[in-house]
Amino acid sequence: MRVLLDTDVVLDVVLAREPFAQSSVQLFKLHEQGKIDVFIAAITPINVFLYYAEDKGWCDSPITKMRRYPSLFQQISSLS
């Protein structure tokens, strides 16, 4: 069976987010046992890194950056 994991499932494992972490770990264990084939989207590793970095305080969240430079984001949104 092939399973496409959502980014949130990977984040549950990486960040040990409860109450979902244990269920998400089970999916990875099934993969290690060869019972399922696990796939992730190409963007997932980037998103996981960004969330992990934010969780560990290595960088500001995108929302914090948007608040710091509101005129930049206002201009971008007006281009649409």
Secondary structure by P-SEA (a helix, b strand, c coil): cbbbbcaaaaaaaaacccccaaaaaaaaaaaaaccbbbbbccaaaaaaaaaaaaaacccccaaaaaaacaaaaaaaaacc
